[in-house]
Protein backbone atom coordinates (compact mmCIF):
# COMPACT_ATOMS: atom_id res chain seq x y z
CA UNK A 1 0.00 0.00 0.00
CA UNK A 2 1.24 3.46 -0.91
CA UNK A 3 -0.27 6.59 0.61
CA UNK A 4 -0.15 10.11 -0.72
CA UNK A 5 0.12 12.28 2.41
CA UNK A 6 -0.87 15.93 2.03
CA UNK A 7 -1.41 18.76 4.49
CA UNK A 8 -2.19 22.46 4.63
CA UNK A 9 -3.67 22.75 1.14
CA UNK A 10 -5.17 26.10 2.12
CA UNK A 11 -7.54 26.38 -0.84
CA UNK A 12 -4.69 26.69 -3.34
CA UNK A 13 -6.05 25.02 -6.46
CA UNK A 14 -2.94 25.52 -8.54
CA UNK A 15 -0.69 23.92 -5.92
CA UNK A 16 -3.11 21.04 -5.38
CA UNK A 17 -3.41 20.29 -9.09
CA UNK A 18 0.39 20.34 -9.47
CA UNK A 19 0.77 18.02 -6.50
CA UNK A 20 -1.69 15.51 -7.94
CA UNK A 21 0.05 15.64 -11.32
CA UNK A 22 3.47 15.06 -9.73
CA UNK A 23 2.15 12.19 -7.58
CA UNK A 24 0.21 10.50 -10.38
CA UNK A 25 0.76 6.73 -10.39
CA UNK A 26 2.73 6.76 -7.14
CA UNK A 27 -0.05 6.07 -4.62
CA UNK A 28 -3.10 3.94 -3.85
CA UNK A 29 -4.92 6.12 -1.28
CA UNK A 30 -4.77 9.72 -0.05
CA UNK A 31 -4.63 11.01 3.53
CA UNK A 32 -4.72 14.63 4.71
CA UNK A 33 -3.33 16.19 7.90
CA UNK A 34 -5.78 19.08 7.82
CA UNK A 35 -6.25 22.73 6.84
CA UNK A 36 -7.91 22.07 3.53
CA UNK A 37 -9.12 25.69 3.49
CA UNK A 38 -8.06 29.15 4.64
CA UNK A 39 -5.81 31.76 2.98
CA UNK A 40 -6.40 30.66 -0.63
CA UNK A 41 -9.12 31.60 -3.12
CA UNK A 42 -10.51 28.17 -4.07
CA UNK A 43 -12.08 26.75 -0.91
CA UNK A 44 -14.97 24.93 -2.59
CA UNK A 45 -12.64 23.30 -5.10
CA UNK A 46 -10.32 22.07 -2.34
CA UNK A 47 -13.13 20.73 -0.15
CA UNK A 48 -14.93 19.01 -2.99
CA UNK A 49 -11.69 17.34 -4.04
CA UNK A 50 -11.04 16.14 -0.48
CA UNK A 51 -14.61 14.89 -0.07
CA UNK A 52 -14.32 12.86 -3.26
CA UNK A 53 -10.78 11.52 -3.05
CA UNK A 54 -9.29 11.57 0.45
CA UNK A 55 -9.76 8.49 2.63
CA UNK A 56 -9.19 10.31 5.95
CA UNK A 57 -8.82 14.02 6.68
CA UNK A 58 -8.20 15.21 10.24
CA UNK A 59 -9.34 18.74 10.95
CA UNK A 60 -7.02 21.72 11.15
CA UNK A 61 -7.46 25.01 12.96
CA UNK A 62 -8.36 26.83 9.72
CA UNK A 63 -10.91 24.14 8.88
CA UNK A 64 -12.56 24.80 12.24
CA UNK A 65 -12.35 28.58 11.88
CA UNK A 66 -13.77 28.64 8.37
CA UNK A 67 -16.60 26.34 9.46
CA UNK A 68 -17.54 28.69 12.30
CA UNK A 69 -16.35 26.35 15.05
CA UNK A 70 -13.45 28.50 16.19
CA UNK A 71 -13.14 31.89 17.86
CA UNK A 72 -11.05 34.06 15.52
CA UNK A 73 -9.40 36.12 18.28
CA UNK A 74 -6.22 34.02 18.12
CA UNK A 75 -5.90 34.60 14.35
CA UNK A 76 -3.91 37.49 12.90
CA UNK A 77 -5.89 40.07 10.88
CA UNK A 78 -5.10 38.50 7.50
CA UNK A 79 -6.14 35.05 8.71
CA UNK A 80 -9.33 36.48 10.22
CA UNK A 81 -10.33 38.16 6.95
CA UNK A 82 -9.56 35.00 5.05
CA UNK A 83 -11.61 32.82 7.41
CA UNK A 84 -14.65 35.10 7.21
CA UNK A 85 -14.40 35.33 3.41
CA UNK A 86 -14.03 31.55 3.12
CA UNK A 87 -17.01 30.94 5.41
CA UNK A 88 -19.16 33.13 3.15
CA UNK A 89 -17.88 31.43 -0.02
CA UNK A 90 -18.34 27.80 1.01
CA UNK A 91 -21.46 25.92 0.01
CA UNK A 92 -23.74 24.52 2.70
CA UNK A 93 -22.57 20.99 1.91
CA UNK A 94 -18.90 21.91 2.13
CA UNK A 95 -19.38 23.78 5.39
CA UNK A 96 -21.13 20.74 6.82
CA UNK A 97 -18.26 18.49 5.76
CA UNK A 98 -15.73 20.77 7.46
CA UNK A 99 -17.78 20.91 10.66
CA UNK A 100 -17.79 17.12 10.87
CA UNK A 101 -14.10 16.46 10.26
CA UNK A 102 -12.58 14.29 13.01
CA UNK A 103 -10.03 15.59 15.45
CA UNK A 104 -6.62 13.97 15.26
CA UNK A 105 -4.89 11.73 16.03
CA UNK A 106 -6.56 9.32 13.61
CA UNK A 107 -5.21 5.78 13.99
CA UNK A 108 -4.51 3.75 10.87
CA UNK A 109 -2.87 0.35 10.54
CA UNK A 110 0.60 0.88 12.00
CA UNK A 111 0.67 4.69 11.91
CA UNK A 112 -1.37 7.78 12.78
CA UNK A 113 -2.43 11.11 11.35
CA UNK A 114 -2.28 14.41 13.26
CA UNK A 115 -2.68 18.09 12.54
CA UNK A 116 -0.67 19.58 15.40
CA UNK A 117 0.69 17.43 18.21
CA UNK A 118 -0.77 14.36 19.97
CA UNK A 119 -1.28 16.55 23.04
CA UNK A 120 -3.09 19.43 21.36
CA UNK A 121 -4.28 19.63 17.75
CA UNK A 122 -3.31 23.33 17.67
CA UNK A 123 0.20 22.89 19.11
CA UNK A 124 3.15 23.44 16.78
CA UNK A 125 5.92 20.83 16.63
CA UNK A 126 8.90 22.94 15.58
CA UNK A 127 11.72 22.60 18.10
CA UNK A 128 13.37 19.54 19.61
CA UNK A 129 11.89 20.61 22.94
CA UNK A 130 8.40 20.50 21.42
CA UNK A 131 9.00 16.91 20.34
CA UNK A 132 10.43 15.87 23.72
CA UNK A 133 7.16 16.99 25.31
CA UNK A 134 4.97 15.29 22.69
CA UNK A 135 6.83 12.00 22.23
CA UNK A 136 5.34 10.12 25.23
CA UNK A 137 1.84 10.71 23.82
CA UNK A 138 2.45 9.28 20.35
CA UNK A 139 0.20 6.34 19.56
CA UNK A 140 2.37 4.74 16.87
CA UNK A 141 5.97 4.45 15.75
CA UNK A 142 5.12 6.54 12.67
CA UNK A 143 3.04 9.71 12.81
CA UNK A 144 2.34 12.25 10.09
CA UNK A 145 1.56 15.82 11.15
CA UNK A 146 1.06 19.25 9.61
CA UNK A 147 0.26 22.73 10.94
CA UNK A 148 3.81 24.15 10.82
CA UNK A 149 4.06 24.23 6.99
CA UNK A 150 7.64 22.97 7.44
CA UNK A 151 8.48 19.81 5.53
CA UNK A 152 10.68 17.26 7.30
CA UNK A 153 10.16 16.15 10.89
CA UNK A 154 11.93 14.18 13.57
CA UNK A 155 13.45 10.78 14.34
CA UNK A 156 12.91 9.80 17.97
CA UNK A 157 15.38 7.30 19.47
CA UNK A 158 16.05 6.26 23.04
CA UNK A 159 19.39 8.09 22.76
CA UNK A 160 17.83 11.33 21.57
CA UNK A 161 15.91 13.17 18.86
CA UNK A 162 17.24 14.05 15.43
CA UNK A 163 15.74 16.49 12.95
CA UNK A 164 14.95 15.07 9.51
CA UNK A 165 15.92 17.19 6.53
CA UNK A 166 13.72 18.01 3.54
CA UNK A 167 14.63 18.27 -0.16
CA UNK A 168 17.01 21.11 -0.95
CA UNK A 169 15.92 23.72 -3.52
CA UNK A 170 17.92 21.79 -6.14
CA UNK A 171 16.21 18.48 -5.29
CA UNK A 172 12.74 17.28 -6.26
CA UNK A 173 12.53 14.52 -3.62
CA UNK A 174 14.25 12.89 -0.67
CA UNK A 175 13.78 9.31 0.59
CA UNK A 176 13.59 8.51 4.31
CA UNK A 177 14.21 4.82 5.00
CA UNK A 178 12.31 3.91 8.16
CA UNK A 179 14.43 2.12 10.74
CA UNK A 180 13.16 -0.34 13.31
CA UNK A 181 13.08 0.46 17.04
CA UNK A 182 12.73 4.21 16.49
CA UNK A 183 9.74 6.51 16.13
CA UNK A 184 9.11 9.11 13.46
CA UNK A 185 7.15 12.35 13.34
CA UNK A 186 7.03 13.32 9.68
CA UNK A 187 5.56 16.48 8.19
CA UNK A 188 4.79 16.15 4.46
CA UNK A 189 4.95 19.93 4.21
CA UNK A 190 2.32 22.33 2.98
CA UNK A 191 0.74 21.87 -0.43
CA UNK A 192 -0.63 25.38 -0.66
CA UNK A 193 1.51 27.62 1.53
CA UNK A 194 5.04 26.35 2.33
CA UNK A 195 6.95 28.33 4.95
CA UNK A 196 10.42 26.82 4.73
CA UNK A 197 11.81 29.23 2.15
CA UNK A 198 10.93 26.97 -0.78
CA UNK A 199 7.76 28.09 -2.62
CA UNK A 200 7.24 24.71 -4.32
CA UNK A 201 4.24 22.63 -3.22
CA UNK A 202 5.17 19.86 -0.77
CA UNK A 203 3.83 16.35 -0.21
CA UNK A 204 4.93 12.83 0.78
CA UNK A 205 4.48 9.25 -0.39
CA UNK A 206 4.54 6.54 2.30
CA UNK A 207 5.20 2.99 1.09
CA UNK A 208 4.15 0.48 3.74
CA UNK A 209 5.89 -2.50 2.13
CA UNK A 210 9.15 -0.71 1.36
CA UNK A 211 9.16 1.12 4.70
CA UNK A 212 10.01 4.41 3.06
CA UNK A 213 8.63 7.93 3.14
CA UNK A 214 9.60 10.05 0.16
CA UNK A 215 9.31 13.82 0.55
CA UNK A 216 8.55 15.68 -2.68
CA UNK A 217 8.54 19.26 -3.96
CA UNK A 218 6.94 20.41 -7.19
CA UNK A 219 6.59 23.77 -8.91
CA UNK A 220 3.16 25.25 -9.60
CA UNK A 221 1.65 28.37 -11.16
CA UNK A 222 2.18 30.75 -8.24
CA UNK A 223 1.20 33.81 -10.29
CA UNK A 224 -2.26 32.40 -11.03
CA UNK A 225 -2.86 31.58 -7.36
CA UNK A 226 -1.75 35.10 -6.40
CA UNK A 227 -4.03 36.68 -9.00
CA UNK A 228 -7.08 34.86 -7.60
CA UNK A 229 -6.28 35.97 -4.05
CA UNK A 230 -6.06 39.60 -5.16
CA UNK A 231 -9.21 39.37 -7.27
CA UNK A 232 -11.06 38.08 -4.19
CA UNK A 233 -9.87 41.21 -2.29
CA UNK A 234 -8.10 39.04 0.26
CA UNK A 235 -5.05 40.55 2.03
CA UNK A 236 -2.16 41.03 -0.40
CA UNK A 237 0.20 39.47 2.14
CA UNK A 238 -1.45 36.10 1.42
CA UNK A 239 -0.50 36.45 -2.25
CA UNK A 240 3.00 37.82 -1.67
CA UNK A 241 4.11 35.04 0.66
CA UNK A 242 3.35 32.33 -1.90
CA UNK A 243 6.29 33.46 -4.03
CA UNK A 244 8.60 33.50 -1.01
CA UNK A 245 7.69 30.19 0.61
CA UNK A 246 7.34 32.11 3.86
C-alpha positions, 0 to 999 in steps of 0.5 A: 500500500502506498499513501499520498500524504498531504497537508495544509492545502489552504484552498490553493487550487494551482498547488493542489493540481500540481501536487496531484500531477506530480504524484500520479501513479505513485499512490493507492490512497490519499490522507490529509493532515488538515487545513484544507481551506483558509488563505487561498481563493478556491475553498470549494474546489479544495473541499470538494476534491477532499470529499471525493478523493481523500480516505481520511482528513483530520481537521485543522485550525483553519478548517474549524475557523472557516466552518464557524467552530473557532473563535477568531481572536487568536488569528492574525488580521489577515487570517481572520479576513480569510476565514470570514471570506471563506465561510461566506464562499463555502457551500452549505454541503462543504461547510457541513463536511468541514464541521464534521471532520474528526479531530486527530490523532486518527489511527490507521494500521501501523501509523497515525495522522495528526494536525498539530501534536498528539497533546493538542491539535493546535500545538506546533511541533517545531523545536526539539523541545516541542518533540520531547514533550509530545513523544510520550503521547504518540500512539504509533511508531510513525506519525504524520503531522502538519500545521507548521508548513515545514516539511521534514520532521523528527526521528525519535530514538532512546538516545535522543531526537534528530531532525529530519531534513527536507529536499534542498531547492535543487532536489525534487525529492528525498527518501527517508528509510524507516528504521526499526526500534525508532519513532518518526514524526514526519511532516509532508509539508504544505501543499498550498503555503510552504513556509520553509523558504521553498515556494514549491508545493510539498507532499509525501508518499509513504510505502508500507511495504518498502518502509520508506517515506519520500518527501517531494517538492513540485513547482506550480503556477504561483502567479495564477494563485496570487491573482485569484487571491487579489481578485477576491480582495483578500489581504495582499500578504497572502499572495505575496508570501506564496512566491517567497515560501514564507 
